[in-house]
Amino acid sequence: MKSAALLLCCIPFFVAPRAQAADASGVQTVYLLPMANGLDQYLASRLVSSGVFHVTTDPQKADAVFTDRLGEAFERRLEELLPAPAETAAGQANREEGAVRISSISRAKGTVFLVDVHSRAVLWSAYERPRNSTPAELDRTARRIVDALKKPARK
């Protein structure tokens, strides 16, 4: 009995290393949600100039979304930007009443996420915390994020 329990507890350790990271190779066009200190603007500039992704101002045309926060507020914001096709007017009114706005004026933790708009899966993330909020430092941080995007995923 104890050996069966031990075996069940050990399964995640054997299965987890074989799990692969989500694939961002199908992403061509991205939309950027507002980020702390306007990092999204610097990141958009770096993404376009490097040619890693096309950046769109229309979330309906995006394959993925860049954000610096996840959670319930992020999910609500995605639903505002990309409503389900069969949503009724009543459902939209209910959603707007409880809407949570994501402000770019907040303390960033330094992690940036690339989220698939259809599956809502996190395809990629990186931790690059700016040392301060000066334009030069935000641009350096955006450059480091784009450089990390260019690196192949480790398996």
MORA-V424666 format. One record per backbone hydrogen bond with DSSP energy under -0.5 kcal/mol. NH is the residue of the N-H (numbers start at 0). CO is the residue of the C=O. If there is no record, write none. Layout:
nh->NH co->CO
nh->NH co->CO
//
This chain:
nh->4 co->0
nh->5 co->1
nh->6 co->2
nh->7 co->3
nh->8 co->4
nh->9 co->5
nh->10 co->6
nh->12 co->9
nh->13 co->9
nh->13 co->10
nh->14 co->10
nh->15 co->11
nh->16 co->12
nh->17 co->14
nh->18 co->14
nh->18 co->15
nh->23 co->21
nh->26 co->23
nh->29 co->53
nh->30 co->63
nh->32 co->30
nh->32 co->65
nh->36 co->103
nh->37 co->34
nh->38 co->35
nh->40 co->37
nh->41 co->37
nh->42 co->38
nh->43 co->39
nh->44 co->40
nh->45 co->41
nh->46 co->42
nh->47 co->43
nh->48 co->44
nh->49 co->45
nh->50 co->46
nh->51 co->46
nh->52 co->46
nh->53 co->27
nh->55 co->29
nh->58 co->56
nh->60 co->57
nh->61 co->58
nh->62 co->28
nh->63 co->28
nh->64 co->114
nh->65 co->30
nh->66 co->112
nh->74 co->70
nh->75 co->71
nh->76 co->72
nh->77 co->73
nh->78 co->74
nh->79 co->75
nh->80 co->76
nh->81 co->77
nh->86 co->83
nh->91 co->87
nh->92 co->88
nh->93 co->89
nh->94 co->90
nh->95 co->91
nh->96 co->92
nh->97 co->93
nh->98 co->95
nh->100 co->98
nh->102 co->100
nh->105 co->103
nh->107 co->105
nh->111 co->125
nh->112 co->66
nh->113 co->123
nh->114 co->64
nh->114 co->112
nh->115 co->120
nh->116 co->62
nh->119 co->115
nh->122 co->113
nh->122 co->120
nh->123 co->113
nh->125 co->111
nh->127 co->109
nh->127 co->125
nh->129 co->127
nh->137 co->133
nh->138 co->134
nh->139 co->135
nh->140 co->136
nh->141 co->137
nh->142 co->138
nh->143 co->139
nh->144 co->140
nh->145 co->141
nh->146 co->142
nh->147 co->143
nh->148 co->144
nh->149 co->145
nh->150 co->146
//
